[in-house]
Amino acid sequence: MGIMDRVRGELVDIIEWLEDNRSTMAWRFPRYNNEIKNGAQLIVREGQEALFVYRGQLADRYGPGNYQLVSENMPVMSTLQGWPHGFKSPFRSEVYFVNTRPITDLRWGTANPITIRDQDFGMVQVRANGLCVVRVVDSPTFLRQVIGTDSNVDSDEIAELLRRTITTAFSEMLIETGVGAIDLQARQRELAAKLQDYVQSKINQQYGLACEAIELNISLPDEITQAMTRGVARGLEEKGYYGNVGDMNRFQQGRAADAMLGAATNEGGGGASDFLGAGMGMAMGQQFAQNFQNQQVPAQGAQPGPGAAQPGPPPLPTAQVFHVEQNGQSAGPFPIEQLRTLNLTPQTLVWTPALTGWTPAGQVPALASLFGQTPPLPPRS
């Protein structure tokens, strides 16, 4: 430091920190030979704390406010330097400003997957990442354990320290809670709160920091995710449900409709598949019309209320339709005219509400015209 810097340091009598970013966690006030004049002004702003260090030992601490540095306002420093009746300028001391506002942009993640024992999948490797919000709550501990003799401490310097701490806490939490792989992602909010408690217990006494919030995102291996998806679909199918809609019969009808739609949109398809795609809308429309008519027919014996409109004539009878067994699945319903294009055999199973169960088509009188009639033998003369 040159002569002008030394003179300027002796003339300056205001000690303050005007930070311009939120990532700086601590800063040492620069002064030639750390000399401070008698009666100098100390300005500590909101979100800051000032620490005086004399010969490596913490002396006085100051919260937000404006202070005149005289012996009356520096009890610890006066004791350490032996000022029974005040002091003569200058005196030597290091001044550290600590940022006590929350640091919100600390990202963390598990560098290597964490292996847990799962009762369904055996050994599973889990990864996690997220954001962590920390704040200095114990400035003396932070000074001793983190700042040391550094003139400037940035949040990046403690990021790696926090990553290791959070990763260790995450591993310990998974082992202690024993949550299975299937429940990990569904309970992320609950596990994040537990992880915050784990991290808080480690960094408070060791580094003087507080973990005010933590975000947790858990990632499972692709093989586990696919196995879970297949298991859920298989369980729904075995129970006769597909999602939250209908029973197994409705599920099978939906699958048959998807198959017919795929055949109709296949550029290489032809023959009966093309006709099925063209006639599917008509059959679905007829089914909808039939359901609507059933809903509109009043209950037998019910009388219209006063002022109610008289019912119109009954609807015309609709053509009989049949469900057809194709490749072990139910397709349809189809009208008789449309069944002529499906190349049915007398052994093909069909069903309609008038039948008690699936019946070979050759045994249904209404479908006899599809297979022709064998003429009787002529009488012998």
KAQUIVEN-V448636 format. One record per residue. RES is the residue in one small letter. PSI is psi in whole degrees, 0 to 359 (* if undefined). Layout:
# KAQUIVEN-V448636
RES;PSI  RES;PSI
This chain:
# KAQUIVEN-V448636
m;135  g;180  i;319  m;322  d;323  r;317  v;317  r;322  g;325  e;333  l;330  v;127  d;22  i;124  i;117  e;167  w;114  l;84  e;151  d;12  n;165  r;357  s;341  t;125  m;336  a;150  w;135  r;129  f;126  p;130  r;138  y;122  n;20  n;33  e;132  i;133  k;153  n;129  g;8  a;154  q;132  l;123  i;118  v;120  r;168  e;139  g;13  q;162  e;138  a;134  l;131  f;130  v;122  y;115  r;46  g;3  q;134  l;131  a;252  d;152  r;144  y;129  g;189  p;134  g;181  n;123  y;144  q;122  l;89  v;171  s;330  e;330  n;3  m;67  p;318  v;317  m;322  s;321  t;317  l;324  q;358  g;61  w;77  p;333  h;40  g;181  f;160  k;144  s;146  p;170  f;158  r;135  s;144  e;138  v;120  y;133  f;132  v;132  n;117  t;10  r;157  p;141  i;116  t;356  d;33  l;111  r;147  w;162  g;155  t;117  a;323  n;148  p;149  i;126  t;127  i;158  r;124  d;139  q;340  d;320  f;4  g;232  m;124  v;136  q;125  v;141  r;157  a;155  n;175  g;197  l;152  c;136  v;120  v;161  r;145  v;122  v;344  d;89  s;317  p;316  t;319  f;324  l;314  r;318  q;335  v;309  i;306  g;242  t;12  d;143  s;343  n;131  v;119  d;159  s;333  d;333  e;332  i;356  a;313  e;323  l;316  l;324  r;314  r;319  t;316  i;320  t;316  t;317  a;323  f;317  s;315  e;323  m;317  l;319  i;320  e;318  t;329  g;28  v;133  g;164  a;325  i;327  d;354  l;307  q;329  a;338  r;30  q;322  r;315  e;317  l;328  a;320  a;319  k;319  l;322  q;319  d;320  y;312  v;319  q;319  s;338  k;321  i;346  n;303  q;330  q;321  y;357  g;25  l;158  a;134  c;104  e;338  a;153  i;138  e;136  l;124  n;117  i;133  s;132  l;156  p;151  d;324  e;321  i;317  t;317  q;320  a;321  m;319  t;316  r;321  g;319  v;315  a;319  r;320  g;321  l;320  e;321  e;328  k;354  g;22  y;149  y;101  g;233  n;23  v;120  g;182  d;187  m;325  n;318  r;325  f;316  q;322  q;320  g;319  r;322  a;321  a;321  d;319  a;318  m;321  l;321  g;322  a;324  a;329  t;359  n;122  e;329  g;358  g;164  g;180  g;232  a;329  s;320  d;318  f;324  l;317  g;323  a;325  g;356  m;318  g;320  m;315  a;319  m;323  g;319  q;319  q;318  f;318  a;320  q;316  n;321  f;319  q;321  n;325  q;331  q;340  v;122  p;157  a;148  q;130  g;356  a;139  q;138  p;142  g;170  p;135  g;357  a;147  a;141  q;139  p;147  g;186  p;152  p;154  p;154  l;147  p;139  t;156  a;146  q;137  v;155  f;144  h;144  v;138  e;121  q;115  n;40  g;9  q;157  s;129  a;151  g;194  p;154  f;142  p;165  i;321  e;326  q;334  l;338  r;336  t;356  l;2  n;51  l;155  t;162  p;340  q;351  t;131  l;134  v;164  w;142  t;157  p;337  a;345  l;152  t;342  g;187  w;129  t;140  p;139  a;328  g;345  q;2  v;115  p;323  a;342  l;11  a;329  s;344  l;337  f;358  g;166  q;138  t;120  p;146  p;157  l;143  p;147  p;145  r;141  s;*
